[in-house]
Amino acid sequence: MDFKLALSTCLLLSTLFSAYSYSQTVPFLDFYPNCIDKTLDSAHEQYLTKLTTEQIKHQTEDELVNIELSKALIAIQKNASQLGATAIIINNKFSVFRKSNNHKASSITTNIHADYITLCEHDKTLTTNRTPVGSDGHRVLSSHTFSVSTTFGETNQNRAKKARQHKLASKNISLLSAYDVELGQNQSALSVLGPESIRLSLSNGNQLLGYGRSLWVMLKNDEIIQLSSQQNTLNVHGLNFIDFNSNYDDKDWLFNQKYSKGDPIHDITSNEGYESHNGRITVKGHHSTLLTKSRMDTNTGKSAYYLEGFNLTGSTLSQPTSIASFPEASFDLTGIFHTPEKAYSQPHINNHLYLHDDKPWLIASPFLLINADAEQVNALIVTESMFSQENTGQFSNLASYLKLHQLPTTKAEFFAQYPTALDDFDQATYDKQQVQITAKFSSYDDDAEVIELRLEYF
């Protein structure tokens, strides 16, 4: 056979085969076939994987989910082979990532809805109609017109990587500086800290920047007016949304190169000549203070104060706090959850949570987070208030916020609205084509309160 003819024949056969296969195992189809001989089974396969502390420490949620998805796809192919299928169509797939505070109960559940089919012998060609989920296990991207205006610059994957790899030149704290950043400098001086985790616009025009959960910088115009280890704009729930940053959250700073968190304040006041007043260490001529915490002295059995943090300022401000500013216009959450393909718009949002699950989030209200990339919305989270009571406005709790937008407030109401949702005890998932809605509940009971609603576009 002529070499060119042989090569052309091989390429043609390879192209035809790759249209519906990428391996010697049963292939997943990217396009629907023109002829299905038989559907051997329409299955809902579920795979549960317990995660180790090391996995959670060294890999992101997306990386872990993709690893488990790859394993599930291999298992699906084995099932198909045992049934005698010649192709697989994935109709739906979703993963549920459950993260426990102590990591011991953390897990990933991978759910795949698939048809195991045989192709007709006389016609194994494929149409131009895409299957809902591609051969790589990821959904075929669809367009939706829900968009917001953002100021995100670099990709958040780069930002998260830079934050993890950033090395600090100094962790020293003085009365006028922290981590080599001085009061009175302009915003450009913050580059030594690495990427910020969160940036909030405040009602007084200032900005509050957070690095991890334990370093907070107040900007007035472009000037640094406050450096602190504490804040009271976000509550504990809000802080938990910020990814851990070991540079600041390990709290291994030193005051005056000598004193660390947990040292008795008696050592500091006696050695440095500072005064202690109402649990704070103050210095004449300075507005900055060292923050302390009272606990029992195991040696004396009496209560004593220990170094807890710092609040550096050039004015009489006692805390880096103010009311966060949110856009006046609100989202039509009722419409978004019921008709997610409909067009929605939102004014520019200035409150950014950069580092949460390695994704960028816009904080649209104390109860609402929006994941957007290049002005395309990918996900929404409706959650308990992330801010202190002064920031929640007319809403006392999440239930009142959900009721206003006609969204379910209990597990029973969620299943009444989404009867085909998958019940996973204290969590439920409703999946339909390009939209997935996940609810988290306060317990397993039917009257358990909704504590989070998440909507994701695919």
N, C-alpha and C positions, 0 to 999 in steps of 0.2 A: 504493500500500500504506500502511496506517495506520502512523504513525511508531513507536508502541509495539510493534506486531506485528513490524515490521522489526527493531527493536532486540532484541526477544526472540529472534527467529530467528537474528540474528547472534551473540548470547550463547550460544545453544544449540549452534550449529555450532562456535563457538570452544571451548566446554567439551568437546564430543565430540572435537575434533581434538587438544586439549591433553592428553587422556588418554593419548595415546601419542606425542606430538610436541611439541617446543618450538621448532622452527626449520623453515626450508624444506628443510634437508638431511635425510638419513635419520635418523629419531629413535631414541634409545635408550629402551627400555621400562623403566618402573618396576614394571610388573605383567605377568605372563605373559598372552598372548592366549588367547582361547577357541578360536581356530582358526588353525593354521599351515598354509598351503598348501604351502610347500616350504622346506627348509633348504638354502640355496645353498652354504654353506660353514661349517664349524666351525674357526675359525682361532686360532692362537696368534701374536699379533703382538708383536714386540719392537722397542723403539726405544732406541737408545743416544745419549746426549748428553754431550759433553765439556764440563766446566765451567771457566770462567775464574776467575782469582784474585779479580777484582772481584766476581763473583757470590757466591763463598763468603764474601768479606769483608763484604758488605753485606746478604746475605739468609740467613735461617735454612734449615735442612734442609727443614722442612715447606713453606716458601714455594717453594723450588726444586723439590721433588717435585711440588707442585700445579701449578706452571707447566708442567713437562714432561708431566704427566698431561693437562692441557688440550690441549697440542699433539698428544698421542697420540690423544685422542678425536676431534679434527678429522681426523687421518689415517685413523682407523677409519671415519669417516663417508664419506670419499672412496672408500675401498675398497668400502664397501657400495653406494655409488651406482654405481660402475663395474660391480658384479656384478648390478645391477638389483634390489637388496633394497629392501623397503619398511619394514623395521624391524631393529633390532639388539638382541640380548640379551647383556649382559655377564655371563658366568658366573664370571669370576674376574679379579682384577687385583692386581698387586703391583709395588712399585718397589724397586730395589736401589740404595742410595746408597753410593758408594765414595769415601772421602775420603783423599787422599794427604797426607802431611806437607808436601810442597812444592807442593801444590795442582795441579801440572801434570798429574797423572794422575787427577784427581778426575772422577767421572762419575756419571750417573744412568741406570739401565736401567729402562725402563717396560715391563712385561709385561701384556698383556691377552688373555684368552681370550674370544672372542665368537662368537656364532652370527649369521650374516647370513641373514635369513629374509624370506619374502613372506607377507603376511597374506591370508587367504581373502577373496575379493571379497564373498561374501554375509554375512560375519561378521567385522567388525574390532573387536569389543568386547574388553575386557580383563577378566581375572578379578580377584579380590581377593588373589591370591597374589603376594607381592613377588618380584622377581628378586633374585639374590644381590648384584648391584651396581646402584645406582640410576643415573638418567640423568645425574647430576652426576659420575659416575665414582667415587663413594665407596660403600663397602659399607653395606648395610642393617644398622643396629645390632641386635645380638642381646644377650640377657642371659646372664650366667653368674654363678655363686654364689661364685666365688673372691674373697674380700675380705680386707682388712687394716685395722687401726686406725691412723690417722695423725693428725698435728696440723697438716697443711697449712692455711694460712689463705687469703691472696689467691691468685688464679690465678697459675700460674707465668709465663704470658705477661706479666702485669703486672710481676712480680718481675724478669724478664729485661730488660724495657724500662726499668725504673727503674735497674737496675744499669748498663746501657749509657749512660743519659742522666745519671747522677749526676755532679755536679761537686764536686770536693774544694776546701775553702777553703784547705787547706795541705797540702803534702807534706814538711813539715819533720820531722826525727827528732832527738830529744834523748835524754839518758840516762833520762828519765822519761816521755817521751811519743812518740807517733807519729801523724801525720795528725790532730792536735788531740785525740787520745784519750790520757788520762793513766792511769798505773798507779794503782790504788786506787779509781778511779771505779766506779760501778755500771753494769750492762748497758745502761741507757738512753742512756749517753754514746756508744754505738756507732752511734747513728742518723746521725752525721755521715759514716760510712763507706759508707752505702747498704746494700742488701740483701746478706747473706752468701751465699756460694756453697755452703757445706757446713757442717753442724753435727754434731759427733760427741760421743756420750756415752762417757766414759772409765771404766775400771774403778775408779778412785779417787774417782768421784763428780764430777769436774770435767767441764767441757765445752770442746771445742776448736772454734772457729769459724774458717773460712777465707774470705778475700776474694780471689777469683781464686786464683792458686797461690802468691802471694808475700807475703801478710800473714796472720798467724795470731794469734788472740787466745785466751788461756786464761782461763776463768772458774771461780772457786771460789765456790760458792753464787751470789751475784749480783755478786761483785767481780772486777774485771779484775786478774789477778795476773801476766800476761805478755803482751808484744807482741813478735812476732818475724817475721823475713822467711823463716825456715826451720822445718821440722818433720820428724820422722822417724817419724810414725805411718803415713802413707800412703807407698807406694813410688812410683816413677816412673809405673808403669802406672795407679795410682790417681789421681795428679795429672793425668794426661792426660784423665781423665774430667771434670775441672772446666773449664768454659768460660773462655776467656781474658777477663780484665778489665783493660783498658788503664790504669785508675787505679793499679793495683798491679803488674801484670805487665810494664809498660814499665820499671819499676824506676828511675824518674827522680826519686826522693826525694833530699833533701839532708840531711846531718847538720850540725847547728848552722848551717844556712843557707849553708854553705860547701862542704862536701865531698860528692862524688857517688860512686856505685858505680864502682869502677875506679881511684880516686885512690890514689897510693902512701901507705902508712900512715906512712912517714917524715915526710910533710908534716903529718899529723895529730898525731903524737906530739911533734914538735918545736915546732909552733905552739900546741898546746893543753896541753902538759905532761902528756900521758897516757903510760902505760907499755904496752909490747908484750911479751906473754908467751905463748910457744908459738903464735904466729900469731893471738892475740887481743889486742885493745886493751882494757885495763882501767883503771878510774879508782878511786882510793882513796875509800872511803866509799860506793861504789856496787857493787851486784851485777850491774848491766847491763854488757854487753860489746859491742864491735863485732867482727863476724866478718870474717875476711880470707881471701884465697886466694893461694897462691904460684904465680908464673909467672916465666918468663925475662924479665929486663930487656933490651930490645933494644939499649940504649945501652952497658951494662956487660958484657952477656953472662953476668951472674950472676942467680941466683934472688932474687926480691924479693917482698914481700907487698903486696897491694893490697886496698882496702876492698871487701868482698863483701856484707855485710848487717849486721843488728843483732839483738840478743837482749836485750830490756829486761825486767827482773824486779826485784821488791823482795826476793827471797829468794835462796837459793843454787842454785835450779834452773838448770841449764845449757842445757836444751833444752825446748821446749814439747811434751813427749812423754809418752805413757802408753799403756797397752793399751786399745784400743777395746772397748766392752762390747756384746755381741750377745745377743739372746734365747736362752734355753736351748732352747726348742722349735725344731725345724727343719721346713722345708717338705718335703712328700712330692714331691720333684721327679720321681721315677719316675712317680707317678700323674698329676702335672700335665702332663707331656709326652705321656703315653699316653692319658689320658682328661681333657682340659682342661675338659670340661663338668661334671665332678664338683665337689662342694663341698669347699672347703679353707678353713682358718682359720689365723690367725697372731696371736700376742700383739702388743701395741702395740710399734712399732719407733721408737726414738728417734734413729737415725742417718739424717740427711737430706742428700742431694745435690740441692740446689735447681737449680743451673745446669749442666745437661748437655743439649745439644740443645734448650734452652728448655723442658725438661720436668722435673717433680719426680720424684726417685727416692728410694726407701727402700733403705738398705744393710742387708740382712737378715743377711749374713755376709760374710767377706772375698771370697767368690766370687760373691755373688748380689745383684743389683740388681732392684728392683721399681718399675715406673712405676705410680703410683696417683693417681687424681684423685677427690675426693669419695667416698673409700672404695670406689672401683671399680677393680680392677686392670686395666690395659691391656696391660702387657708385662712380661716377665722377661728379664734378661740373666744368663747364667752365663758367667763370664769368669775369666781368670787372676787370682790374688790381687791385690787393690788395696792391700794393707797390707804392712807390714814383716814380716819372718819371725817376729817375736815374736807377731804377731796371727793367724797361720794355724792355730794349734792342732795337731791331729793330722794335718792334710793338708800334705804337702810341696809339692804342685803341683796344677794343675787336673785332671790325669789321675786322680789318686787321688780327688779330689772327685767327678768324673764316674762313676768305677767304683762308688763307694759307692751312687750313685743309679741305677745301671744305665743310664747314658746313654752314647752313642757317644763314643769317645776318638780315633778316626781317621776319615778320609774314607771308607774302605771300610766301617767299622762304621755310619757315618751312612746310607749308601746301602743297606746291608743292612736297616736299620730303617725307612728311608723310600725305598723303591725308585723311587717316581715323582717324586722331587725333581728340580728343575732344576739341572743341573751348570753352574756358571759359573766353572770353573777352581779358584781358591782360595776359592770361596764356593759355597754351594748353598742352594736355597730349596725348602721343602716347603709346599704350600698346600692347605688343605682347608676349604671353607666359611668358618667364622668364625675360623679359626686359621691363622697362618702361622709356620713355624719356619725360621729362617735359621742356617746354620752357617758359620763362617769357619775356614779351615785354614791351617797354617803354610806350605804350598806347594801345587802343582798335583797332586802325586803321590797315589796311592791310600793310601799308608801315612802321609800327612801328618797331623799331630796336630790335633785340634780345639782352637782357641784361643778360640772364643766360640760360645755357643749363645744365640739370641734367639727368644723366643716372644711373639707379639703376638695379642691378641684383637681382633676387629672387631665 
